[in-house]
Amino acid sequence: MGDKTVVDLYCHSAIGKVKDFDSESIGAIWSSGKMVAKIMLAIMVDKRHLSYDEKVSTYWPEFA
């Protein structure tokens, strides 16, 4: 990809009267890891490495 912009996520926030918020400002993205985990789980089910119908303890014995 190099230096080419693929996705540009940018918005303005008026919380706390922030006036200097621009494309270089740092912002937090909350709970983004949950979606990545869900996608990875679905891929593993699709490849038949996991099953939605199986108990968690089958794959993670300490969970039992």
Beta strands, then each sheet from edge to edge (+ up, - down):
end
